[in-house]
Amino acid sequence: MRYFLVIVCFLCFFQGTAQQYTRTILGDSVNKSSRLKSERFRSMWDGKIKGKRYYNENFTAGKINSEKYFLRYDQYEDQFEAKSLLEGEEFNVERELSKVVTYDSLEYYFLPYYYKNKKRFNVGYLNLLFDLDTLKIYRKNEVTFRPATFSPTTIEIGFPPRYIHRKLFFIQQNEETPIQISKRAFLKQIESLKIDGYY
């Protein structure tokens, strides 16, 4: 009986030690895998944000109403930056309804607008594509920021922080607030108006 108790105690001790050893190995393996994955994750983007927030990072000739400036467009902030001289100090263009910005041969109007189904409202720059008396069609190159995502699985390593670009279209009837339309509806509108050569 005594031998039996000694054997049971020994087996219990051995089993506990084996479980602890297995947990330690698994923990080290997971930690090592996480370290490797996080190193791969960091090296994947080198601390930089993927994508572009500016339409063009260089200042180019343009106009604010009829006055000439050097401009660049921060699409993420939806803000024009301007300089009177190319080597001069930059400043933000005041976002006012009365100011029309001509940039890259396109006219940008600071307007209120609705997203689809009028569920969301915003104010920002819309670039005029067509002005057809009672109907105006605008485009907006919207840029949003998406932070880095670290995947919980060992197969994927997640995504770096990045700027997401969307091309949106808006239609304005008479003096109403512009409202977003789908790309399909935009193309149908172009087709119905018989505007050739636009894609």
ZINOR-V178751 format. One record per residue. N is the residue number from 0. BURIAL is 1 if it has 9 or more other C-alpha atoms within 8 Angstrom, else 0. Layout:
n = [N;N]
burial = [BURIAL;BURIAL]
This chain:
n = [0;1;2;3;4;5;6;7;8;9;10;11;12;13;14;15;16;17;18;19;20;21;22;23;24;25;26;27;28;29;30;31;32;33;34;35;36;37;38;39;40;41;42;43;44;45;46;47;48;49;50;51;52;53;54;55;56;57;58;59;60;61;62;63;64;65;66;67;68;69;70;71;72;73;74;75;76;77;78;79;80;81;82;83;84;85;86;87;88;89;90;91;92;93;94;95;96;97;98;99;100;101;102;103;104;105;106;107;108;109;110;111;112;113;114;115;116;117;118;119;120;121;122;123;124;125;126;127;128;129;130;131;132;133;134;135;136;137;138;139;140;141;142;143;144;145;146;147;148;149;150;151;152;153;154;155;156;157;158;159;160;161;162;163;164;165;166;167;168;169;170;171;172;173;174;175;176;177;178;179;180;181;182;183;184;185;186;187;188;189;190;191;192;193;194;195;196;197;198]
burial = [0;0;0;0;0;0;0;0;0;0;0;0;0;0;0;0;0;0;0;0;0;0;0;0;0;0;0;0;0;0;0;0;1;1;0;0;1;1;0;1;1;1;0;0;1;0;0;0;1;1;0;0;1;1;1;0;0;0;1;1;1;1;1;1;0;0;0;1;1;1;1;1;1;1;1;1;0;1;1;1;1;1;1;1;0;0;0;0;0;0;0;0;0;0;0;0;0;0;1;1;1;1;1;0;0;0;1;1;1;1;1;1;1;1;1;1;0;0;0;0;1;0;0;1;1;1;1;1;0;0;1;0;0;0;1;1;1;1;1;1;1;1;1;0;1;0;0;1;0;0;1;0;0;1;0;0;1;1;1;1;1;1;1;1;0;0;0;1;1;1;1;1;1;0;0;0;1;1;1;1;1;0;0;0;0;1;0;0;0;1;1;0;0;0;0;0;0;0;0]
